[in-house]
Amino acid sequence: MEFFKVVSPEEAKEALRGFRALGTERLSSFGAVGRVLAEDVHSPVDLPDFPRATMDGYAFRASDSFGASEAIPAYLEVVGQVPMGAAPGFSVGRGEAARILTGGMVPEGADAVVMEEFTSAPDAETLEVRRPAAVGENVLAIGDDLKKDELILGAGSRLRSQDVGALAGVGVTSVEVHRRPRVAILPTGDELVDPRETPCAGQVRDINRFSLAAGVIEAGGEPETEEILPDDLGVIKERLDQAVDRADVVLISGGSSMGLRGSHRLPMRRRSRSDGPPPWAKTFSR
């Protein structure tokens, strides 16, 4: 009988590459936080899908401000104000400007936004611009954040809070994700008692069951913990068979030495790559 052999993290990762992925399910993007995507997600639209101001100020043609300075400002006619959440019902021509707030839609004809700090208004219809602006300055053009059909998240990505926001921004409200692996945890040992009980002489509280379950949750799985099993080979084999039938992964917590019952241990042998995944783990999500 071969004794337990500890493997390195690299060997364990190599063994996991032989496991197939779990099935999938479609969830709301918000409900899928922390889940692993089963498919690539592309943007169905340009983001933004209209030119937006990134500063409070005035939208106008950049060429109208060339050469403007504190000493010699450029004077423009204010022809309107861009409403928030709506398209402006006017365009901006040469020598004209429109009041605009951050996020507002840049009106047709304008190609730049000058910050309000670099302007003054002698009266309601006149704008004084005290510095030149370049084409595209303080303007977020169509598709600057995301182009239509651009990859947002690839399959295998774990969905984070910021990803949910990015998906919401382009109207993606549901995603296909891998099912959470069900992990059965079987604690064994005649010396173990439930943590809520006071151990008698020679007994210890069961720690591994809860540590493993918490680790499974942190890793994105669904733990299923068994009650403490006695050091009885028949009972352990029966419960192990039941766990393998219903779970994707089975973790057994118990002694790791020969002990006084060494002759009754479950037979073990080293597995090779040709064996495929061990029988106690039918599937695994990578």
N, C-alpha and C positions, 0 to 999 in steps of 0.2 A: 504494500500500500504506500503510495507517495504522499509525503507530508505537504501541508499547505506551502505554496510558493508565492511570495510577495512579488508583484510585478511593478515596474516603474510607471509613472504617469504616461510616458510616451508609448509604452507597450499597451496600456489600457486604451489609449486613444486609437491606436492602430487596430485593436480588436473591435472597437465600436464602429469602424468604417464598414464592417461587414453587415451591419444591421440595416434593415430597410426602414423607411420613414413611416410614421403613423398615418392614419386616414386624415381627412380634412373636414372642415365645417366653415360655413360663412357666418360671420358675426358683424355686428355694428362696429365701426372703427373705434368708438369710445369703449365698447365692451371688450375689445381685443387688445387692450393695453397689456404689455408683457408677453403676448403670444407671438409665435414664430410664423411669419408669412409663408404660405405655400405657393405663392405665385408672385411674379413681378407686378408692380403697380406703376402704371404710366399716367401722366397727366392728361385728362380728356380735353383740357382747354389751355389757352395761353394765360399766364398769370404775371402781371395784371392783364386784363383784356381791354383796357383803355389806358391812355397816358395819364399818369397821376402826379400831382404835385407832392414833393417830399418836404416842403417848407411852407409856412405861411408867407404870403407875399403877393406878387403880381405876375400874371402870365403875359408874355408879350413876345415880339420877335427879337431875337438876340442882336440882330444887325442894327436895331434901333438904339442900342446902348453902346455901340463901339465908340471908344474915345471918351466915354463919360467919366467924370472925376468929381471930387469934392469942389474943385474950383470951377469946373465947367460941367454941370450936370446935364443929362438928357431930359427933355420934357416930352411927356406922352399924355394922350387924352384917355381918361378912364371911361370905358364904354359899358361897364357892367360888373356884376359880381357873380361868381360861379356858385350855384347852390350846392350844398352837400347832399350826396345821395341822388343826384339827378344830373342829366346832361345839360350843359349850358345851351340856351336857345339863341345863341349869337356866335359870331366868329370874331377874331381879332385881326384887324388889318394893319398896314404899315402906319407907324406913329400912334398906335393904340395899345391899351393895356386893360387887363381885367383883374379885379381883386379875387384872390383864391386862397383857400385854406388847405392845410396838409391833408392829403388824401383826395382832394377834389379833382374832377376831370378837367384836364387842360383843354381849353377850347380850340376849335379848329383855327389854324392860322398862327397860333403861338407855338414857339419851339423852345422856350426857356422860362424859368421862374426866378425872379430876383427876390431875395429875402427882404422882408419888410424893414429890417434894421438898416438897409442901404438905400432907403427911400424916404421921401417926405411928401406931404400933400398940401400944397398951398391953398387949394380949395377942393371941393367935392369932385371936380371933373378934371383936375390936373395932377399928374404924378411927376415927381422929380426923382430921377434915378442917378445915384452918385457913384456908381461903379459899373464897369461893363460886365456882361454875362455871356457865357459861351453857349453855343447850341447844345441843348440837352441838359443844361445845368439845372439841378434841383427838380428834374423830371424823371419819373420811372416809366420807361417806355413799355409798350406792349411786349409781353414775354420776357421781360428782364429777369423776373424771378424764375419762371418755368416756361418752357416752350411746350406747345401742344405735342403730345406723344412722347415727351421726354420722360426718362425713367426717374421715378421718385424714390422708390424702395425696391430692392431686389428680393427674390425668394430667399428665405433663410434669415432674413433680418428680424430682430426682435423689436416689436412695435413699442416706441417710447412716447411720452407725453407730447414732445415737440413734433413727432411724426403725425400724431392725430391732428394737430393743428394744421400741418402742411396738407394733409389729405382733405380736411374740411375746407381749406382755402380754394381747392379746385373741384369741390363738390363730390368727392369720394367718401361715401358714408358707410360702406361695408367692405370687408376684405375676406379673402379665403385664408384660413390659418390651419396649421396642424393641430390635431386633437391633443389635449394634454395627456401625457402618459400616466396610466394608473399604476401605482407602485405599491405592492403589498409588502408589509413589514411584519416579519415573524420573529418575535423575541422568544428565546428559549433559555431555560435554566431553573432548576429546582430552588436555587438560592434567591430568585428574584421575587419582589413584592411590588404591588402598585405604589406609586409615590405618595398616594393619600394614606397609606397604611404605615404603621410604625413597625420597622423591622424587628424581628426577634433575633436572638443570638445566632450568628452565622448567616443571616440574610442581609440583602442590600436592596435599595430601591432601584427600580428599572429606569435607567437613564437613556440607554441607546434607542429605545423605541421612539421616544419623544425628540431626541436630537436628530435622528434620521428623518422623522416625519417633517420636522421644521426645515431640514435641508432640502427635502423633496419639494416643499412649497416654495422655498427661495429659488429653486432651479426651474420652477414652472410646472411641476407635476402635481398629481392628486394622490396623496398618501392614503392607504387603507391599512390601519393598524389592527393586528390580531391581539387577542388576549395572550398573556404569558403562557407559553407551552411548556409542559414538563419535559424532563430529560427522558423521554420515552420514544424510541425509534419509530414504533408503529404510529403513534399520534402525530409525530412530526412529518412522516411520509404522507399520511392522509391529508393533513392540512396543507402541506406543500403542493400536493396534486391539485387540491381545490384552488389554491392561490394561483398556480400556473394557468389554470383554465380561465380565470376571470381577470387577471392582471397582465400588464405588459412587461413589468419588471418585478422580480421578487428579491427582497433583501432579507437575509437570515442573520440574526444577531445571536451569538452564542459563544461558547468556549472555542479557543483556537489551538489547543494543545491536545496531546493524547489522552490525558486524564485516566481515571480508573476504568472508564468504559470504552477504551480505545478499540477493543475488538468489535464493538458494536457500531462503530462510526459508519456513515454513508461512504460507499466506495468512491474514490476520486482518481482521476488521471489527468494528465496535462492534455489540453486540446490543441489541435493544429488548425491552421487557417482553412484547411480543406473541410473541417468539421462544420464550418459555418457558425452562426450564433449559438450560444449555449441553449439547452432546452428550457432553462428556467427564465429566459427572457425572449419571448416570442418576437417582439418588435421594440424598436427604440427610436425616438425622435432626435435627429441631430440638428 
